[in-house]
Amino acid sequence: MSLTHISAILNSHLDIYQLMSLIMLYSKDLLEAEASSLFLLEKEDNFLYCEIALGDKGETFQQYARLEMGRGIAGWVAQEKKSIILEDAYQDDRFDKTWDEKTGFQTKSLICVPLFVKDQLLGTLEVMNKSGDRIFDKFDLELLQTLAENAAVAITNAQQQDSLSKRLLELSLLYEFEKKITSEKDHRGLGFWVLDKVLEYLEAKSGTIYLLDEKQENLKILAARGIPEEALDNLNIKLGEGIAGWVAQERKKLLIQNLDYDPRYKKDLGFVFDSKSLITVPLISENQLLGVISINNKSSGYAFNHNDLHMLEAISYRLAISFQNYFLFRKVAQSEKEKDRAFRVMKEVLPAQTPSIKGLTIATEYIPYDQIGGDFYQFYPIGDNKIGIFIADISGHGLSAALLALMAHSMLSTFDSLVYTSPGVLLSGLNSFLYNRMAGNFLTAFFACIDTEKNTITYANAGHPYPLIRKKDSDELVNLQAKGKLIGVMPQLIYEEAWMPFEPGDKLILYTDGLLETSMNSNAIEREEDQFFANLIDICKKPITPQEIINSTMKMISKTPNFKGFQDDVTFLVIERN
C-alpha cells in the first residue's frame, strides 16, 4: 500500500483511538517490523504516555504506560526532537529494557522518530525488529519519518474534532441539566440523572456523586453506578480518606491514569470496585464545598487524560451551582421561613464590597422590595486597568424574581474574562442561555467595560433605562444609548455596542426603574420623573463624592410629595473617574 493511500485512510479517521491503532498497524506493515508503539505527549505535565502497542503476532497490548521525558529511546527522541536508528538496542545506554522484561518481547533493532506539526511536538512513533532478522536502514528511517508527518497531521485533526464534539456535547448537557433542575422533585433521582448524563458524555462506565453531610465531616453517596445499591446509604467517607476524601479536603481536582499505583486508593470498602483510571473534581459554589464527583473507567479501556479532567471540571462548576440552587429552590418553596435564607443568598450574589480600581471611585445603593429582589449588579475586574459593570432588573419582584436573578448570576460567573471586554457579546450569550427559561419573565440589563488606561467606556444595553454620564465641564446629563431588546424573550439576538470617552472628573450613573417608581398615581409619574432628573443635575453640579450623590438623591426622593416608599427593587450606582 502506498504512502498516499495510507495518508488518505489516516485522515479519514477522526476517532483518536482507532487512529492510533491504524498508525501502528501501517508503520509495522510498511517497514516489515515485528512490533510498533506510539507515545503521545501529555502537554500539561510534560511526559509521554502509551496506551496501546502492536506485537509481533498482530496482537494489541492495551495498558497505560507513562514515560518521563529523556528516559528510554522514546523519551530521548521526544526531548532531543531527533530521530534515531539502532542496529542493536541493548548496546545503547539510552535503551530501557523494562518494557521487554514486562512483555517478554526481545527488542533487537529499532527506529524511533518524533511526531511534529509546525514544530509542535505531539509524541513519538517507534518500530522494532525488522522481519527475517534484518536490520533497519536509512531508507526505512526516511519512510517512517514520512509516515510520521502524515500521522501527526491526522492526530491533530482527530484531537481537534474530538475537542469540538465534546464542547458541543457539554453545551447540550448543560442545557438539558438546567431544564431538569427546575422540574425534578427528588434530589436522588436528579443525582442519578446527572451522573448518567456525565457518564454518557465522558464515555465512562462508572462513577459517583458524593455530597457533604450537614456536619461537614463526611461524604455521603447521592448517586453511583458500578457499586452495589446497598452501599449507597451505608458508605460514608471521612474528609481526607481515600480519593474522594482527599479531593474534598484539599479542594483540588485529580487525574489518576492507573489507580494501582496511587496510595490514596482504598481497597477495603467491603466490595469489589472495578476501577483502573479515574478523574475526580470537588463540587464548589461560592467558595462552599458541596461534594465531589468521581468518574471511573473509560468504556474504551483507555486512561483518562487532562482534556477529560478539564471537561469534568467545566461540568462540575455548573453542577455545583445548580445543586446549590436546587436545594435552595426546594427549601424556599416549602416554607415562608426560608425567605430569610434566600435573602442572605441574594446578598451573596451581590458584591460583598466594591472593588478597588485605580482611577475610579464607586458607590452603590441596593434596596430590595419585600426583602428579596430581582435587581442585581456585579463588578468584574479585568486586570489592573479595566472593570466590567453589570446591572439588571428581572420583571416583577419578590421570591420568583430573586431566584431567576440567581440563575442569571450563575451563568455570568462562567464567562471567560475576555467576554467582559465585549458587552454586546456578553449580553448575546446571556440571552441565548436564558431564552425559554424565564417562565414568562424577562430581564433588562446594561453592561459597561471601563478602561482607565484609554479613558473609555464601552457598553451595550438590553432594554434597560439609559445610564447617564455627567461630563466634568458640562451641566447636562448625557444618555448612554445603545439598541438592544429584552433578554429572555427572543432567541439569537445581537446587541449594539457603543463607546465614548470617560475622562477624569466624569461621572457614570446607573439605576433600575424602581428608583423612579415612588408613587402609585400614574398621572404623577411622568411629572415626578422630570423633576427627579432636574434635581439630579443640580446634585451632580456640586463637588461631592459618588456616595454623597447617592445620599443626596435618596434624601431628595424621600421628600417628594406623595412618596409612599419604593414600589419596586432599587439599585443605584455612581462611578467617578478621578
N, C-alpha and C positions, 0 to 999 in steps of 0.2 A: 504494500500500500504506500502511495506517495505521501510526502510531507504536506502537499497541498490538500490532498484528500483528508488527511488526519487533522489538519488545521480547521477545515470546514466542519468536520464532525465535532471537534472540541468546542468550537464557538457556537454550535447549535445546542449545546447542553448548558442550561443555566442553573441546574441543581449542583451546588458546590461539591456534595459528597459523591454523586455519580461522576462528576467531572474528575475528581481526584483519582478514582479507580481507573477511569479511562486513560488518564495521563500516564499512570504507572504501567498499565497494560501495553500501551503503544510504545512507551520507552523500552520496556522489556523486550517486546517482539521486534521492534525496529533495530535494536542493537544486538539482538540474539543473545540476551543476557538471561541468567538463571533467576535473578530477583531484582526488584526495584523498590525504592522508597521515596516518599515525598514529605518533606518537612515544610511547614508554614511558619511564618514569623508572627508571634504574639506581640504586637507593637507596644502595648501599654507597659508590659513587664519585661520586654526585650529578651525573649527566649524563643526557641524553636520547639514545635510540637509535631508529633506524627501520630495519626490515629489508625492508619491502615498501611500495611506493606504487602507486596506481592511476592510469593515464594516460587521455588523452582518447579513446582508441580501445578502452578496456576492457582494455588490456594491463597486466600487472603488471611492476614493476621490483623484482627481488629482489637487493639489495646492501646490505650493512651500512653504515650511516651514523651517525656519532657527532656529537652536538651539545652543546656546553657550555651550561650554564645561563646565560641572559642573552643568548646570541648568536642573531641572527636573530629572526624573528617568533615561532616556536615556543618558542625559548629565553626570550624576553621574557615570553610568556604564562605559561610554567611558573614563572618566577622571581617575577613580579608576581601570579600567580594571578588574572589578569584576562582576559576575552575581548577580542578586537579585530576590527574590520571595516574594510577598506581598499578604497576605490574604485580607487586606482592604487598598487600595491605599490611601484613604483620611485620614487615621490615620498616614500616614508617612509624615514628614515635607519636604522630598525631592520631593514629588509628586507635579507637576504643573497642576492645573486643567483648565488652559487656553484653551487647546485643547477640553476638554469636553464642555466648555462653547460655543465654536465656532461651534461645530458639533452637540451638543445635545446628544452625547453619554455619558453614565454613566459608568465610569470605577470602577470596584469593586476589583477583584483580578488581579494580573499580574505576568508575568515573563519577565525579560529583560536580555539578555546575550550579551557580546561583540563578535564581529567578528574579528578573528585573522588569519593571515597567517605568520608563522615563526616570532612570536612576533610583527608583524606589524599590528597595529590596522586599520581595514577597516571601522568599524561602529558598529551599534547595531541592534539586532533583538528582537522584543517585541510581546508578545501575551497578550490579555486582556480578562478576564471574561470567565472562563470555563463554558460550557453549562450546563443547568439544575441547576443553582445556586450552582454548586460545586466549590471547591477551588483547585488551583493547588497544587501538592505535589512534593516531592523530585524526584520521578520518572519522572514527567513532566519536571522538571528542567534539568535532565540528558538527556532526549530525545531532548529537544530544543538545548542544548549545542552540542550534536552530529550532529543535523541538521545544526547548525550554522557553524560547522567545514567544512562540505561539501559545504555549501553555500558560505563560504569565498573563498574556492578554485575555485569554479565556477565563482564567481565575478572577481577574479584576472585574470583568463583565458579570460573572456569576455572583461575586460578592456584592456588587452594586445592585444587581437585580434582587438579590436576597434582602438587602437593606431596605430597598424601596417597598418590596412586598410586605416586609414586616412593619414598616411605618404605616402603610395603608391598613393593615390588619389592626395595628394599635389604635388608630383613629376610629375604626369601626367598632372595636371593642369598647372604647371609652364612650362612644355614642350609645351603644346598647346598654352599657352599665348605668349611665345617667338616667335612662328611661326606666330601668329595672329598680333603681334605688328609690324612686318615688311611688312605686306600686307594690313592692314586696313587703309583706307584713311580718314574716318570720325571719329573724336575723340569721338563724342557722340555714334556712333554705336559701337565703341570699348568699351566705358564705359558700355553700356548695355550688350555686350557680356561677359565682365569680371564679371559684377555683377551677371548675370545669372549663370555663372560657379561657382562662390563663393557660391551662394545660394544653388546650387545643391550639392556642396561639403560639406557644413556645414549642409545640410538638414534643411534649414530655409525657411520661407515663404516670407519675405520682407526685404528690405534693401535699402541703399542709398550710393552713392559715391558723395562726395562734393569736389569741387576744390576751392582753394583760389583765389580771384579775383586779378587783377593786382595791385590794391592799397593796397593789404594785409590787408583788413579791414573786408571783408565779405566772407562767404562761399556760393557758388552757386552750385546748383544741376547739376551734369553731367549726372547721370542716377539714376533711382529709380524704385522700384517695391513695390506696396502696397499703393501708394498715387495717387491722381488724376493727369492726364497728364498736366492739365493747371497749376499745381503748379510747374512744372519743371523749367519754365523760370521766374516765379514770386516770388518764395520763396528765400529770402536772409536771412542768419543767421549771426548776428554780432559775432565777436570773444568774447567768454565769456558767450554768451547766450545759454541756452538750453544745451542738452547733447553734441551735435556735437561742439557747440561753446566753451564749457568748455574743451573738449578734444583737440581742435585746440589751444586754448590759453595756456593750461598747457602742451601740448605735451605729454600727458600721456594716456595710454590705460585704458579702463574702462569696468568692468563687473558689470551688474546690474541684479539680479535674479528676482526682482519684481519692475517694474517702478512706481507702485502706491505709493511707499514709498520713492521715491527719489525726493527731492525738485527741482533738476535741470531740471526735465522733464517738457517741455512746453506743455500745453493743449489748448492754444489759437491760434493755427495755422490756424484756419478757416475751417478745415475739420477734420473728424474723422480719427484718426491714430491708428489703432488697434495694440497695442504692449503691451506685458507683460514683457518679458525678452529681454535683449539687450547686445551686445558686440560692442564696438567702439574702433577704433585704428587710430592714426594720420598717415598720409602718409608723410614720411620724407625721403629725399635723400640728401646726402652730407650736412647734418645739415640744409637743407632748407625745410620748411613746404610747401607741395604741396596741401594738402587737408585732408579729413577724410573719412573713410569707416565705415559704421554702419550697422550691421546685426541684425534683429529682429525676434523673434518668431520661435522657432523650430517647424517643421512640426508635431513632435510627441506630442507637447504640454508641454514638459518638459522644464526646465530652462537651459540656457547655463551654462557651468562650466569653470574652468580655462584651461582645455585641449582645449576647443573650442577657448578660448581667445588666447592661445599660437599659435594655428593653424592659426587664422586670422592674428596674428602678423607676422608670417612667410610669409604668402601670401602678406601682406601689404608692407613688406620690399621690396620684388621683384616687387610688383605693383608700388611702388613709383619710384624705379629706372627705371622701364620700361616706366612709364608715362613721366618721365623726358627725357629719351632717345627718346621716341616717338615724343614729341613736338620739341626736338632739331633736330631730323632727318627730320621732315617735313619742318621746317623753313629753315634748311640748304639747302634742296633740292629746295626750292622756290627761293632762291636768293643767288648770289655770295657774297653779303654783309654779309651774315651770317657766312662766313668763319672766320671772326674776333671773333665772339661769340664762334664758335666751337673751335677755338684756345684757348680761355680763359677757356672753359670747359675742354679741353685736359690738360691744365696746372693744373686744379684742380684734374684731375685723378692722376697726378704725385705728389710725396710728396712735400708739401709746404716747408719743411725743413728736413734735415737729422736727424734721431733720435739720441738721446744721450744714448749710451750703454757703461757702464763701461768696459774699456779694449779694445775699438775699436775706431779708427779714420776713418771717412767715407768722401769721396769726390765724387762729381758727376758732369757730364757734359752731357747736352742734347741739341741737335741741330736738330730740325725738318726740313724736306725737304719741301719747298714751304709752309711755315707757319704751316701746320698741318701734323703731322707724325703718323706712325703706330708703332713706337717704344714706349715702356713704361716700367717703372720699379716701384717697390714698396717695402717698408720695412714693416715687421710685427713683432714688438717687442713681445716676448713671456716671460713674467716675467722679472726678473732682469738680467738674465744671458744668455738669448737666443734671437736670432733675425733671422727671415726668410728674405731672399733677393730674389726677383723675377725680372728677366729681360727677355723681349720678343721682337720679331720683327715679324710683320704681313707682308706677302708678298705684294709687291708694296709699294706705299706711297701716300700721299695726303689725301683727304677727306674720301674716302671709307675705307682706312686702319685705319684712326683715329676712325671712327665710330665702326669698328669691335674691335679695341683696347678697346673702351669704354664698349662694351658688355662683353669682357673677364674680364675687371677690375671689372665690376658689379658682375660677378659670383664669382670671387676670394673673394670679400668682404663678401660673405655669408658663407664662410667656417668657421667651428669651429676652434678655436686656436690650438687644438690638431693636426689638419691636417697639420698645418705649420711645425710641427716637423717631418713629414714624406714626404719628397719631392716626392718620387715615387707615393705615394697615391694621393698627390695633383695634379700632372700632369695627372694621370689617370682620376681623377674626372673632371678636366678641359677639357680633350679631349672628355669625354663622353658627356659633356654639349655642346661643340662647334661642334661636328660632325654633318654634314648636315646643318650647319647654317652659313657657311663661304662664301657661294655664289662663290665657286671656289677658294677662297683664302686658305691660310694655315698659321700656326703660329709656329715659332721656339721659344723655351723657355728654361730657365735654372732656377732652384730653389735650393737654399742652405740654410741650417739651421746651424748657427754658435753657438756653446756652449762655452762661455768664461770660464765657471767653469771647464769643462772637457778638454778644449783646443782642440776641434774637429770641423770639418766641414763635414756635411752630405749633399749629393747633388744628383740631378737627372737631366738628360738632354733630351730635345726633339728636336733633330736636330739642336741645337744652336751651334755657334762657341765655341770651348772649352775655358772656362775661364782658367786663368793662375795663378799659385802660385809661388811666389819667396820666397824660404826659407831664413831665416836670414843668415845662414852660407854657402849659395850657390850662385854662379853667374849664375845659369841656371833658366829658366822659365819652370815650370812643367805644362803640360796639365792636367786638371781635366776631365778625360774621363769616360763616362758612356753611355751605349747604350739606345737609345730611338728614336722613329720615330716622324715625324712632327705631330703637333696637328691639329685636324680637318679634317684629310684625311681618316682615318680608325677608325672603332668603336672598343671599348673594348681592348684598348692597355694597356700593362703593361710596366712600366719604371724601368730600373735597378737603384738601389740605392747604392751609394758608399760613403766611408768616408776616411778622412785622418787627421793626426794631423794638428792643426792650432795654433801654439805657438807664444809667444811674439816675435816680430820682423818680423814675416811672413807677406806677402802682398798678397792679393787676387785682381786680375784684371779681370773685366768683361766688355764685349763690344758687340755691334752689328756689323754686317759685313759692315755697312755703314762707319765705321771708316777706313776701308781699301780700300773703293771704291773712290779713289781720281783721277782716270784717266779714260778717255773714250777709251784709247788704250788698247785693250785686250791683246796684246802681252807684254805689260809692267806691267800688274797687278801682275803676279807671282813674277817678279823680285822686284817690289816695296814692296810686302808683306815680302819677305825675308829680305830686307833692313830695313823695319819697325820693325820687331822683333829684329833684331840685335841692332838697335838704342834703342829700349825699354829696352833691357837688360842693356845697358850702363847707361841709365837714372836711372833704379832701383838700380844700384850699389851705387848711391850717397846717402848720409844720408839726404834725403829730405822727406817732408810730402806727403801724398797722393794727396793733392791739387797741390803741386808743381810738382808731377809726371804728373798729367793731363796737367798742364800748359806747361811743357817742351815738352810733347808729341805732343800737338796741335801746338806748335811753330815749332817743328821738321817737322810735316806733311806739314805745310804751306810753308816750304822751299823745299819740294820735287819737282824735275823737272816735268814740265807739270801739276802741280797742278792747277786745274780749279774749285776748290770748291768741296764739297762733293756731290756725286751723289745719296745719299740716306739719310734717317734719321740716326742720330748718337747718340748712348748712350754709355757712358764711365764711369765706376765706379771703384774706387780703395778703398779697405778696408784694414787697417793695424791693426794687433793685437799688442797692446802696453802694 
